[in-house]
Amino acid sequence: MKGRTKSQFWRVKCACGNEQNIFSAATTPVACLVCNAPLATPRGGRVQLAEKATLVKVLE
């Protein structure tokens, strides 16, 4: 039996209107693919969303 991880994929919306999927346990900073604004920074386990980023949905 496989164990379940606590990590998830998130759909995040940038202030420019772009939506993209990010990994909740990313180890490198995540930037918007359209405007290059920071969306998330790694914080020892989970990423912290930037002020301009909004969590739209947790993907399953």
Secondary structure, 3 states (H helix, E strand, C coil): CCCCCCCCEEEEECCCCCEEEEECCCCCCEECCCCCCEEEEEECCEEEECCCCEEEEEEC
